[in-house]
Amino acid sequence: MVSADPDPQRFRDLMVGGEPGFEGVMTCVFGIQTHESRTYLMLLENPGSTVAELADKMERDRSNVNRSLATLLDKGLAMRERRLLDGGGHVYQYTATNLPEARELMHETLDEWAAYVHNRIDEFGEETQA
C-alpha cells in the first residue's frame, strides 16, 4: 500500500510521459522497478514458475529475479507455494495475483495516494494560521 509520504515523482513521470502501458502504470502506482513489472507479466504467462525457470525465461540472474519476486510478494502482486521434491527438499513456485485483483490493488493504491494529496492540499496555509 501507499507509504505515509508517497513519492510524487512516480506519478509525475506517469503523467508527463507518453501514453503509458499497463507495465508503466504498474511501475508508477506501486513504486516498483520496470524489471519487477516485467516479472509480474512473466508470472501471469507462466504460473507456478520457480526462480530458476523465470531467470531462464527472462535471461536474468537468479538473485535479481529473487529480489523482484520479494517485491511482488510484498506488494501483494504474487503468491508463493512450496512444492516438495521427489528426491527430498523443496522448491518455491510463484504465481502472479490474477489480473482483476491486481487492477483492484492499483485502484486502491492510487485512491489512497489521491486522498493523501487532497489532505495535503487542505492543510496548506493552516500552519501559518495556528
Order of alpha helices (4+ residues) and beta strands (2+ residues): alpha-alpha-alpha-alpha-alpha-beta-beta-alpha-alpha
